[in-house]
Amino acid sequence: MTTPAQLLRSFARTRASLDGEEVTYWWSGDVYSWAPDEPYQRVFGFEGLNVARLVQDADSGPDAYQLLTREAAFFLDPVGREILETWQDLPVVHIWNDPANQKWRPFPIPTTELGEQICFSLEIPLSYPSPLPVAEYPVHSAGDTYRALECFQFFADRADLAGSAPSIPATMSWTRMSPWLPWMARGRQPGGLTFHCRGSKLGSYAEVPERTRAYIADHHPEFAHAPEKWSEPNETSWTYFRKLNPPK
């Protein structure tokens, strides 16, 4: 991994599969609230998955890729861990991001050597005009600019990275700091949420917990597979909420 192209290829084998086969990541964790002068509270459990297919981006050169993905994630009761349908008498809007695609070019991905493992780190600060302007969504929008921080870590064994398999086993962690979710109806109240999760690359989608596969099959069965081709723009929790609740 001495050049950005080699580094990206190693990361691609960790995050997905060079042969274009579908790869499923599954994660679990919790969501914490924070607000001025209030204690942190664990408000939700959280569980999700991402099904991805990696393809060459022929228009951008031999070392460029497209990561085609769908991701679904669910807010859980923090104690019983069942999937919630309501929270404080409000309907819960789960995460159904279709698509959640990425374009990759060689870049110096931060890595850390941890004994027999290598950690790839991605820290993504986000700031862009909110799909939910305050004037249109005064009850559901925290501001006219969406700001968040997403921190990913992917862990792979050094011995696997030294091999030639198109896909290698990996584990991951994910932390997100974000505004209140739109469906929580907190408006511009100070504070927000911290998501703290960990997970792994599965052998197949069939290894996703049965409860979660059943919920997806009942609601959006297409999320069992990755997209076949590139499309845009990406879906987010905020754009999905807007689709369900168009401005009046």
Secondary structure, DSSP 8 states (H G I E B T S, - for coil): --SHHHHHHHHHHHHS-TT---EEEEEEEEEEEEETTEEEEEEEEEEEEEEEEEEE-GGG-TT-EEEEEEEEEEEE-TTT--B-SEETTEE---EEES---EEE------EEEETTEEEEEEEEEEEEE-SS-TTT-TTT-S-SEEEEEEEEEEEEEHHHHHS--SS---EEEEEEEE---GGG--TT-S-EEEEEEEEEE-SSGGGS-HHHHHHHHHH-GGGGS--SS---S---HHHHHHHHS---
